[in-house]
Amino acid sequence: MTEADGGTHSSRTWLEVDLSAVVHNYRRAVELASGSAVWPVVKADGYGLGAVEISSRLAAEGADGFCVATVEEGIALRQGGVTQPVVVMAGFFPGQERLLARWNLHTFLFRLSDAKRLTSALAEDDRVGVFVKVDTGMARLGCVFEEGVAILEALENSNRVTVMGITSHLACADALDNPETRRQVDRFRRFLQHPVVKGHRLRNSLANSAGVMGWPESHFDWVRPGIMLYGGSPFFPDLLAAEAGLKPVVTWRSRVVQIQPMPPLMPLGYGHAFTPKRPSRIAWLGVGYGDGYSRRLGNRARVVADGARLPVVGRVCMDLTAVDVTDHPEVRVGSTACLLGSERMASVDIEELALLLDTIPYEIICDIGGRVERHYVG
Ligand SMILES: *Cc1c(COP(=O)(O)O)cnc(C)c1O
């Protein structure tokens, strides 16, 4: 409730990303995938929380490498000082081949034509490591086995492109009773047994967070946990993060910009979507859908202020959100509230917002907008 909460006096809304909680969750992945290397997934700017800051901290914890989606994200890690191996998982576009070499990025490769384009676009002393991505059931970026073999054969004699391993992605691992994951593991194993594949010394990878946490047979040589590091359960809503031993990472705060006294029956805000029944005090927080606080939370969500869970009232605006603080005279202009996180005994977690918004924890954190300052604690 005071400036001691963090942020600066001038911050209207900010995140506190608890790096020690990220480290706790990372260690959980290391422990669960014991024997496999762990390459944290920090795509989409670390699921919205800050790829460079999180990677730097996990590098200090011994992370073996990092996974991003795009070449641009890989370059951002390098520019941020990350020196561990980095792999681009969602492929590169024509014209980006030499950037991979220049920034020392590995890439997933899932088309023979890309393999050929990569070898011909690289200069004599460019070097790029690739992981051949085959489809075992996701039907997204992997190629069929025949094409995977053809890629290996095409790269056999290249001194510019080195095949480092085989990879694939799990489609249904978030459902612990779905037999498809075991079938995908079997198909992946079968590809690894192909004579052309067996001839290489490879480091292979299949598991995401759900694989790490729920499917030990999917671990192979290295794993790619994402959401679990950020305190989200991949098995939501069947298994919650706390039950899985994961710690929450994000506290999202906003400051009260205005206190609006309301007589009974005087309607409030856009569309007059809320009308108090009693004399009320409404706190307008400096946060809105322009910051990624969804408009669909209007008249539905709660925030934590003065150690209590208080209702969001009326429509969420682009820059402002109203909260009923009638019973909390301590809340004043300049006070802070938590949209996510806990204060004293009260909390709102990403799973609560995911339920309200009919989505998954991933989207809740990825949607937090660029206008929200990121502060790092722990
Ligand atoms: C995003 C992603 C991951 C990480 O997934 P989580 O469910 O967040 O652990 C792993 N591998 C690939 C290919 C991905 O795109």
PDBQT file of the ligand as one rigid body, heavy atoms in Angstrom, charges set to zero:
ROOT
HETATM    1  C1  LIG A 401       6.848 -23.213 -26.693  1.00  0.00    +0.000 C 
HETATM    2  C2  LIG A 401       7.573 -24.465 -26.975  1.00  0.00    +0.000 A 
HETATM    3  C3  LIG A 401       8.092 -25.247 -25.931  1.00  0.00    +0.000 A 
HETATM    4  C4  LIG A 401       7.826 -24.932 -24.465  1.00  0.00    +0.000 C 
HETATM    5  O1  LIG A 401       6.486 -25.258 -24.165  1.00  0.00    +0.000 OA
HETATM    6  P1  LIG A 401       5.895 -25.175 -22.678  1.00  0.00    +0.000 P 
HETATM    7  O2  LIG A 401       4.580 -25.838 -22.778  1.00  0.00    +0.000 OA
HETATM    8  O3  LIG A 401       5.768 -23.720 -22.365  1.00  0.00    +0.000 OA
HETATM    9  O4  LIG A 401       6.854 -25.857 -21.785  1.00  0.00    +0.000 OA
HETATM   10  C5  LIG A 401       8.856 -26.343 -26.257  1.00  0.00    +0.000 A 
HETATM   11  N1  LIG A 401       9.072 -26.679 -27.550  1.00  0.00    +0.000 NA
HETATM   12  C6  LIG A 401       8.551 -25.977 -28.579  1.00  0.00    +0.000 A 
HETATM   13  C7  LIG A 401       8.810 -26.414 -29.978  1.00  0.00    +0.000 C 
HETATM   14  C8  LIG A 401       7.772 -24.855 -28.330  1.00  0.00    +0.000 A 
HETATM   15  O5  LIG A 401       7.262 -24.165 -29.343  1.00  0.00    +0.000 OA
ENDROOT
TORSDOF 0
